[in-house]
Amino acid sequence: MAATKSFTRSPCAVANSLDIVGDKWSLLVVRDLLHGKRTYGELADSPERIPTNILADRLKRLEDAGIVTSTPYQQRPVRYAYTLTSKGKDLGDVLLAFVRWGKRHIPGTVVLGEAKAEGKRTTRKPATRRARRKRGS
């Protein structure tokens, strides 16, 4: 007989999903990986400007949850490429539901890349040389 998993809060699917990806940043990391970003520098360069300490933590948490895998692509210093597992790719449906809801109920929201496609300027300031060097870009 299989042992029942002990749940942090309850066996509720919503509560348990939120325990894994319900913070402010995790789904944005998944979004960026779905859109083809692979390296730490690429992920750090997202429009939301995730702080690097939080990015490192979220990547570790997502990897521990089986949502992301990391593979070294450079040895000195060691740098990793991140990819979504099939479990992580399944979160694409969740993100599409967020997109549909946001576009329907939050005026002015756009899909990632939509502003550029329409020729709109973004308000984000370009990164300084020092910031790019610090991120390893």
Beta strands, then each sheet from edge to edge (+ up, - down):
strand 1: 68-75
strand 2: 78-84
sheet 1: 1+ 2-
end
